[in-house]
Amino acid sequence: MTNECSRDSVPAACTRRGFLQSGLVGGVMVSRLVSAATAVPKTWQAPPVCFFSKHLQFLDYTALAERCRDLGADGIDLTVRPKGHVAPERVEEDLPKACEAARQAGIEVAMVTTRLQHARDAEAERILKTGAGLGIKYFRIGGHEYAEGQELLAQLGTIQQDLEGLVKLAEQYDVTLGYHNHSGGRNVGAPLWDLERLFAAIHSPRLGANFDVGHAKVEGAYGAWQLGTELLAPHMKMMSVKDFVWDKDAPCWLPLGQGIVPLVKMLSIARAAGFLGPISIHVEYKVGSDEAMLQEMRNAVPVLRRALTEAGYTA
């Protein structure tokens, strides 16, 4: 469970002073990497910057693509899940429409976010097959939770079996799956070491982390975030970015660059491991309107691009 703070009402610690003291943002903007001709560029020299479409649910496919382009993104992290931009049961009909709208706007559907947990999910093969046919290579999958009163490592064995079924499908359709690390509760992946254990056991290039820098910092707090980032860096396939400060013992989510997430250092660790996957911008704090959400995303793009430059990425 997250502690949401509105843009206008945050704790005293959630101030621009904290942002200025962090010294995380500076440098020049990385040039955009856009391929208008294909759904996914053959090569990326730097991670493409995407918007998580969960926050833009009020836009149809054409408006979504055009606004993402106009706001400075290279692509879209498209929700293909219940109540998402594409309903799983309509993936064959609607995902091509979303991809065509992105191409017409000169950007791409760089990744999709699903809730798939195992190959037994009714729509699993249809989602991966349809996306692969459209040139989408990156798929975020759904998370798991540890049950109380059961041995943790034994539960990892069961989760491994679920993931192995999805990996077989990913290998069949030549796509890559990313497991998202959520902080809090009993979430599998919150401590990060458990994901590394799963990835090492399954040992497939088609499975890795959709590494969330904000949640990694929440659970890593004082210093373990760096060890966790280094541990998962070789397994990173995709990345999600957000920022926060502490409100007592809970994270208060803030605009990117205005909190305590060591974004440049995390990106530097990822770059050293060869990471070039898509990066999805998340806005987890409350804003007052749809237009305000669009402005928050517009503001986040240069922050992320400058951080990429400081981390050593070049166009």
N, C-alpha and C positions, 0 to 999 in steps of 0.2 A: 504494500500500500504506500502511495506516495503522498508527500505533503505539498499540495499545490499552493503557490502564492500568486496572486494577481500581479500584473505588471505595475499597478499603481499602489498596492498595499503589501509591502514586504517588510521583514524585520529590519531593524536598524543596521544589521550587518550586511544586508543586501543593498549596498550602495555603490555608487560609481567610485567612491574612494577605494573600496576593496578591489575594484577592477583595475584602477590605476596602479595600486600597489602590487598587483599580481605580475605586471610586466609581461603578460603572455602574448600581447598583440603588437605587431609592428612589421615593418618591411614593406615590400611591394606586392602587388596583386599578381597571382599566377594567372596566365592567360587561359581562357576557356578552351576546353577540348570538346568540340562538337562535331558530330558526323551526321549530316543531313541525309546522306544517301542510304545508310544502312541502320538497322535497328540497334546494333551494337558495333562499335568500332573494332576493327581487327586487333589493334594494339592501343593501349593507353600509356602515355608517358608519365602521367600523374593521375591520382585518383579522381574520377569524375565526381562533381558535387551534385547531389540530388536532394529533392524535397520529399519528405515522407507524406504521402497523399492522405494519410489519416487526418491531418490537420486541415486539409483542403477539400473535405467531403462535400462542401457546398458548390463545388465546380463540376461541370460535366467534362467529358473527355477533351473536347476542343478547348474549352476555357482553361482547363487544368494545364494542358500542354502549353498554351500561349502565355499564361501567367507565369508558369515556371520559367519559361524562356526569358520573359521580360524582367523577371526578378533576378536573373543572373545565374540560374542553374544550368548544368549540362544535361540533366536528366531527371527522371522521376523514380522514386521508390514507391511502386504502386501496390495498394492493398488488394489482394485477391483472397478474400476471406468473408465470412458473414458480416453484413452491413458495411462492407468495403466498397471501393470503386467498382470492383468486379466481384459478383457473387460466384462462389465456387461452382455452383450448378450451371452457370451460364458462361463458364470460362471459354468454351469453344466459340461462342457467339460474340462475346463482348471484349475479350482480351485483344483480338485483332483490331477492333475499333479503337481501343485505347492506344495501341502501338502505332496505328496509322495516323492518329491525331498528333502523336508525338513527332513522327517523321515529318508530317506536314509543317510542324512548327520549327523543325530544324534541331530537335533534341531527341532523346531516346527514353524508352523504359529500360533503365539500366539494371533494375532489380525489382523483384516483387516480394511482398511480405504475405506469408500464409500462416495458417494455424496447423499445418500438417505435423502430426506427431509420429505416425508410423505408416507403413505401406498399406495397412488395412483401411485407412481413411478412404471413404468412398470416392473422393475426387482427386486423390493423390496422383495417380498416373495421368489423368486428364490434364491436371494443372501443369505438371512437369512436361508432358508431351507437347501440349499446346504452346507453352512458353518457349520450349526449345525450338519448335518449328518457326517461331517468330524471331528467333535470334537472341532471346533472353537467356543469359548464362547464370544469373545469380538469384537464388531463392532463399529467403529467410524462412525458417521452419518454426513450428510452435514449441513452447517450452514444457517442462515437466516440473513436478513438485515432489519433494521427499515426504513420504508418509511418516507420521509420528509413531514412535514405539517400534520401529523396524530398523535393522542395521543398515547404515548408509551405503556401505560398499556393496552389500547384497542388492540393494535397490539399483545401484548403478549398473549391475549386470543385467537386470531386466530392461532398463532404459537403453542399454547398449543394443540389445536385441531389437528393440523398436527402431532405433536409428539405423541399424544394419539393413533393415528392409527398405527404408527410404533411400539409403545409399545405393542399393542395387538398382533402384529406379533411376537415380541420378547418373549412375555410370552408364545405364542403358541409353539415356537420352543426352549424355554428354553435357550435364549441367552441374552446378556447384551449390551445395547447401550450406547455410550459415545458421548456427545456433546462437541465439541472442542471450547475453548474460543480463538478467534482471536482478537488482538488489532486493533485499528484504524477504520476510517470510521464510518459507522453506523451499525457495526456488533453486532448482538444479542450475548450476552455473554461476550463482551469486558469489561463491568463494573462488571461482576461476580454476582452482587446481582440479576440480572434478571434471571440468570440460577437457582439460588437457589429458586427463586419464582416459576419458572416452575417446578422444581423437586418436590417441596413441594406440588404444586397443583396436579400434576399427581400422585405422591405418589406411585411409583412402584419401586421395587428393580431391575427391568430390565432397568432402565434409570438412568443415572448419568453423571458425567463429565469425559471427556477426558482432564484432567487438564494440560494446557500448562504453565509451570513455567515462560518461557520467556515472553509470552504475558501478563501473570498476573502481572509480575513486570513492564512491559512497562506501563500498565494502572494504576498500583498501585503506581508507582514511589517512593515517599518518605516513606510512611508508610502504605498506604491502601492495599498494596500487602499482608501484614500479616493478616489483617482483612478478606480480600477476601479469602485467603487460608484457614483460620479457618472456614469461612462460608461454603465453598464448601467441606472441608475435609470429612464430613460424606457422601457426595455424590460422592466421587471420585471412578471411576471404572478403568480408565486407566490414563496414564500420558505421556506427551511429554516434552522433555528437550532440551533446547537451551540456548544460552547466548548472551549478547550484552553489549555495552556501548552507551552513548548518543553522537550523532553527531548533535549538536545544539538541535533541538526539535524532532529528529527522531532516532529510534534505529539503531545502526550499529551492525549487527549480527557477532558474533565471535565464535571461538572454545569454547567448553564447558570448564568452569573453568577459562576463561580469561576475563570475564566481571564482571558485577555487580549483576547478578541473585543470590539471597541467597539460593542456591540449598540445602544445608544441613538443613537449618531452615525449608524450605518448605517440605522437605522429613520427617523431624522430626514431623511436624504437621500432615502429611499424615499418618505416622506410628502410632501416638497416636490415630488416628481415625480408625485404623485397615486396612489401605490400603495394598493390596497385588497384585494388578493388574499389567499387563505388562507396562513397561516404554519404550517408543520409542525415540530413538536418532535422532534428526533432524539436518541437516547441511544446514543452510539458507544463508550462505555467499558463494561467488564465489570462486571456485578453478580452477586450470589451466588445469586439465586433469582428466580422469577417475581414473587413478592410484592415483592421489592426493586426490580424493574423498575417495577412499578406505583407504588411510593413515589417513585422518582426522577422519574417523570412528574408525579406530584402536586406535587412540590416545584418543578418547572420552570414550572408554569403561572403562579403569582403573580410569578415573576421576569420572565417575558415580558410579562405584563400591566402591570407597573410600568414596564418599559422602554418599552412602547407609550405609556403616559401621559407619561413624560418626553420622548418624541420628539414629542409634540404631538397624538397621537390622542385623541379623545374619543368616548364612546359616543353 
